[in-house]
Every structure is written in C-alpha cells, then in structure tokens.
C-alpha cells in the first residue's frame, strides 16, 4: 500500500550532520516555482535586434501574463498527475541516490495532497528531501505564501531582454518573450533569472534562475530550470531540475518529472451544469 501524506508540517530536526542539512536545502530551492517595474535602461540602438522587433513592450507582456494567469487559476478546478522524484548526490561524505513516485492531486483554490506509491534508495534523501519537498509545496500553496511568491509586479521587477520568433514549422503564433526577473524582497523562496513567456497564451513556458538568497551555508551555487507544457487550456509543470554545488566539492542533482495529467476545467463543468438545469437552452 502507498503512503498517504495528509496535511501537516514536518518539524526541522536539528542535526550536526552537514550532509543532511545540505540535502534539506533543496526543499527551499523548489519553492521558487510557486510560480513590471523597470525597463531596460540602455539606448534602443544598443539593444539586441530581437528586442527592438518584439511585438509588445515589457509592460504589455507582464500585464497579459498577470491577467491570463489569474484567469487560468480561476478556471482550473482539479487535476491529478504522476510525479517521479530523483536525487543524485556525488561528493563528501559519500555518493547517494534515491527515487520516489508520487500521485499528486490539486483542488481549487489551494489544496494539494500526495500519495507516495513507490520509493527506493537512500532513506535519508527520501525522508529529509522528498517528503519535506511535498510538505513545503503544500505550505507554498497557502494563500499568504502564494501571494508573496507570485510572479507579478508586487513581488518582482521585469525587463525585456529578448524575443524568440516562432519557427516556420512551429505551432506557436507569435513566439516567446524572454524576461529578466528580479525579486523586490530577497528570500530563499523567490528567485532571480530569466523566464520565457508564450506570446499567444502569455504563460510561462520556462524558467532558468537561482534562489534570490542562498538557502544554505552548505551550498555555494544553485541553478534551477523549470519547463512547462500545455495540458488542455492550462500550462502545468513538465520537468524541474535543480543543481546544487556544495562547498565541500560535491554536487546534488534533483529532478522531478510530471506525467499523466488529468484536468478538470471549471468552465467546462459550469457549461455542463447550465445545460442540465431547468430552462437551459438546448443545442
């Protein structure tokens, strides 16, 4: 039988073991995904051609991004997915690996639940990293925390640094905008780096960033990449990868693969309810 993780919080047990603390810092890195101030100050003649030919300005892109994200959040009623967590650590005091498969469920507006269906490898990684990541994700979905980490003007400054036109054989209509993002208040729960925004749906398709604040003394650098995919009308995580470079010379690589999405759209649900109600118009 799988392990069911119910709402709750893991306590941060104190430990003198540096390895345990450097692994736990990975949980802080992932919170950065729980996903307009300044414009580029350079003269237009010095900007890359891709920016000067971009169809929209940075203000227009961010306005559309915030508006469309809010619309999608209101419409998304429920989804389920399967995740595969993998962590590989190489370095002092010894190499370790672990994997864990999880069934994830989201219910609007902010409830997430997880069921562990399989796990293997280092118990330390499973208990101290993977399961705490799940608990941290629940906390990040809570309204107060979500508001402080949302990708909007309240939390971030934006600058347009590139535009990638759609290819000849691409299904995209207008390409992607590349924005530099910088948090207004630094913490280990927000990030600075680059985001790619789809020019049609105005959804984030990719993030390459670092935590705005180093989540642990034991790490000297943390690189994050998140990729998203379109599932019906929604853009949901496809793959996350976090690389942490350790001061003692090691490296931890954490990946999360997202598969088998089953999505319920509130708009479709409302249409069904209206069609079945007395006096509803018939096709």
Residue pairs with C-beta under 8 A, 6 or more apart in sequence:
2 103
2 115
2 116
2 117
2 118
3 115
3 116
4 113
4 114
4 115
4 116
5 113
5 114
5 115
5 116
5 131
5 134
5 135
6 113
7 113
7 138
8 135
9 135
9 139
10 131
10 132
10 135
12 24
15 21
18 218
18 248
19 92
19 93
19 124
20 124
20 128
21 216
21 218
22 216
22 218
22 219
22 244
22 246
22 250
22 252
23 87
23 89
23 124
23 125
23 128
23 129
23 252
24 128
24 129
24 132
24 216
25 215
25 216
25 218
25 219
25 222
25 244
26 87
26 129
26 133
26 242
26 244
26 252
26 254
27 129
27 132
27 133
27 136
28 136
28 188
28 189
28 211
28 215
28 216
29 188
29 211
29 215
29 222
29 224
29 242
29 244
29 254
30 133
30 136
30 137
30 240
30 242
30 254
30 256
31 136
31 137
31 140
31 149
31 188
31 189
32 149
32 189
32 190
32 191
32 209
32 211
32 224
33 207
33 224
33 226
33 237
33 240
34 137
34 140
34 141
34 145
34 146
34 149
34 189
35 149
35 150
35 151
35 195
35 204
35 207
35 226
36 58
36 59
36 62
36 63
36 153
36 157
36 158
37 153
37 156
37 157
37 158
37 184
38 157
38 158
38 159
39 57
39 58
39 59
39 159
39 160
40 47
40 51
40 58
40 159
40 160
40 161
44 52
48 161
48 162
50 162
50 163
50 164
50 165
51 160
51 161
51 162
51 163
53 163
54 160
54 163
54 177
55 163
55 174
55 199
56 64
56 177
56 199
57 160
58 158
58 159
58 160
58 179
61 158
61 160
61 177
61 179
61 197
61 202
62 152
62 153
62 158
62 179
64 202
65 151
65 197
65 202
65 203
65 204
66 152
66 153
67 202
68 201
68 202
68 203
69 151
69 202
69 203
72 203
72 233
72 234
72 235
73 109
74 266
75 233
75 234
75 265
75 266
75 267
76 106
76 108
76 234
76 263
76 264
76 265
76 266
77 107
77 108
77 264
77 265
77 266
77 269
78 105
78 106
78 107
78 108
78 263
78 264
79 105
79 106
79 231
79 234
79 236
79 261
79 262
79 263
79 264
80 103
80 104
80 105
80 106
80 260
80 261
80 262
81 103
81 104
81 236
81 258
81 259
81 260
81 261
81 262
82 101
82 102
82 103
82 104
82 258
82 259
82 260
83 101
83 102
83 103
83 104
83 256
83 257
83 258
83 259
84 99
84 100
84 101
84 102
84 256
84 257
84 259
85 98
85 99
85 100
85 101
85 102
85 130
85 133
85 254
85 255
85 256
86 97
86 98
86 99
86 254
86 255
86 256
86 257
87 96
87 97
87 98
87 125
87 129
87 130
87 252
87 253
87 254
87 255
88 95
88 96
88 97
88 252
88 253
89 95
89 96
89 97
89 125
89 250
89 251
89 252
89 253
90 250
90 251
90 252
91 246
91 248
91 249
91 250
91 251
92 246
92 248
92 249
92 250
96 121
96 122
96 124
96 125
97 121
97 122
97 125
98 119
98 120
98 121
98 122
98 123
98 125
98 126
98 129
98 130
99 118
99 119
99 120
99 121
100 116
100 118
100 119
100 120
100 126
100 130
101 116
101 117
101 118
101 119
102 114
102 115
102 116
102 117
102 134
103 114
103 115
103 117
104 112
104 113
104 114
105 112
105 113
105 114
105 115
106 112
108 266
109 143
110 141
110 142
110 143
110 146
111 141
112 137
112 138
112 141
114 134
116 131
119 126
119 130
129 254
139 145
140 146
140 149
140 189
145 189
147 154
148 155
148 189
148 190
149 155
149 189
149 190
151 181
151 195
151 204
154 184
155 183
155 184
155 185
155 190
156 181
156 182
156 183
156 184
156 190
157 181
157 182
157 183
157 184
158 179
158 180
158 181
159 179
159 180
160 177
160 178
160 179
160 180
161 178
161 179
161 180
161 194
162 177
162 178
163 175
163 176
163 177
163 178
164 175
164 176
164 178
164 196
165 174
165 175
166 172
166 173
166 174
166 175
166 199
172 198
172 199
172 200
173 199
173 200
174 199
174 200
175 199
176 196
176 197
176 198
176 199
176 205
177 196
177 197
177 199
178 194
178 195
178 196
178 197
179 194
179 195
179 196
179 197
180 193
180 194
181 191
181 192
181 193
181 194
181 195
181 209
182 192
182 212
183 190
183 191
183 192
183 212
186 212
186 213
187 212
187 213
188 211
188 212
188 213
188 214
188 215
189 211
190 211
190 212
191 207
191 209
191 210
191 211
191 212
191 224
192 209
192 210
192 212
193 207
193 208
193 209
193 210
193 224
194 207
194 208
194 209
195 204
195 206
195 207
195 209
196 204
196 205
196 206
196 207
197 203
197 204
197 205
198 204
198 205
198 235
201 230
201 235
203 228
203 230
203 235
204 228
204 235
205 227
205 228
205 235
206 225
206 226
206 227
206 228
207 224
207 225
207 226
208 223
208 224
208 225
209 224
210 221
210 222
210 223
210 224
211 222
211 224
214 220
214 222
215 222
217 247
218 246
218 247
218 248
219 244
219 245
219 246
219 247
220 245
220 246
220 247
221 244
221 245
222 242
222 243
222 244
222 245
223 242
223 243
224 240
224 241
224 242
224 243
225 240
225 241
225 242
226 237
226 239
226 240
226 241
227 237
227 238
227 239
227 240
228 235
228 236
228 237
228 238
229 235
229 236
229 237
229 238
231 261
231 263
232 263
232 265
233 265
234 263
234 265
236 258
236 261
236 263
237 256
237 258
238 257
238 258
239 255
239 256
239 257
239 258
240 254
240 255
240 256
241 253
241 254
241 255
242 252
242 253
242 254
242 255
243 251
243 252
243 253
243 254
244 251
244 252
244 254
245 251
246 252
274 280
